[in-house]
Amino acid sequence: MVPAVALDLVTTITDAVKGAPPFMLAAYFLVSLFVLSQGFYLFIYSVAPTPRDILRSETTYKHIDDNGSISSAKPLPYWKSAYDQRKRTAREKGQLSDGTIGIEDAEVFMSLVVPAFNEENRLGIMLREAVDYLQKEYGKDKPDSTTNGTLRRRPKGAQEQNGHVASANGIAKKPPTGWEVLIISDGSKDKTVDTALDFARSLGTESAGLIRVTSLVENRGKGGAVTHGMRHVRGKYAVFADADGASKFEDLGKLLRELQKIEDTDGRGMAVGSRAHLVGSEEVVKRSFLRNLLMHSFHLLLWMLTPPATAAIRDTQCGFKLVSRPALPYIIPYMHSESWIFDVEMLMLAEAATIPVAEVPIGWHEVQGSKLNVLWDSLGMAWGLFVLRAAWAMGVYNRT
């Protein structure tokens, strides 16, 4: 009975179509296309992730005081506040255009952001490697280090006076030196915060205060934690690295050198660590068939769904990326994804803003204790990539 009814319905529609004037068929097609597109837009709008509001306590940090005790909560610096104010002023004066709104000056040379969710067992080892390298290469006593990047680039319109960088108005300004570490505890339920502060205390009074710890009340996801940290960096360059220590931290020098080679005239640039050269290595080959299959499938999706420059990146997901300070306002304020797929959004935003990006091979090794569920998180990343691309393409997300 049901097949017969369906067949009759198809026959009736076919006869109606055959007898309809061409202009009515065209109108029907356009109306149908419009309804379907609006329905798809509403669907993407309803499923596209929207970051939750930032709580007041999440805009503060704690560190170790000179006397070895834990400080009271202190406000984090927020470069976007001053940036937004300058943007409003320029708009009111009719002077708003690309390149007219600069980010406030850096206070240190290198900022490290570490997203951490229940990382009490792995965080200390990673921090030791990172801080040893940061102090050796970018410590206050090494302002002219050329081993891993230099301080040679000057702001547009600047001149050099007695070894200092002078701004466009001729006032001499010393290049920033030193480093900082921002640890973003992403709703951790273990002793991640205590581990971070204990490590800072072990550094002694000279460096302990350079470790700042911020606690998010609820878990946002790795992308949300990284974005939160990047909002509050003080460095001329800002790098984020996973708390597991899987990336060889001293390869930060490689990232910095390659970034400085490609920076544009405004000082914008990004360097992304890459494990693509390890695909044929024993460490990757001995992974399960399912894990390798999912990896290659995800790369195919990236190639199909992302714009050309992003699709050309062979390893978008490596948790070791370096961004120059002038590039931050073009990326961080427009981030939406807080899950594993946030790296792709960061690269897409860089591409949309014509920020140069370099992919740099780095050392990497497997670390026990991964929180990644290979099957379900891979499926989630595929879905997230589809929604992310659709949201930007259809105007659900925008830069206003």
Secondary structure, DSSP 8 states (H G I E B T S, - for coil): -HHHHHHHHHHHHHHHHHHS-HHHHHHHHHHHHHHHHHHHHHHHHHHS-------GGGGEEB-B-TTSSB---EE---HHHHHHHHHHHHHHTT---TTS------SEEEEEEEEESS-TTTHHHHHHHHHHHHHHHHSTT-TT--TT--S----TT-EEETTEEE-TTS-EE-----EEEEEEEES--SSHHHHHHHHHHHT-HHHHTTEEEEEESS---HHHHHHHHHTT--EEEEEEE-TT--B-GGGHHHHHHHHHHH--TT---EEEEE-GGGTTSHHHHTS-HHHHHHHHHHHHHHHHHS-HHHHT-S-S--SEEEEEGGGGGGTGGG----STTHHHHHHHHHHHTT--EEEEE--B---S-----HHHHHHHHHHHHHHHHHHHHTTSS---
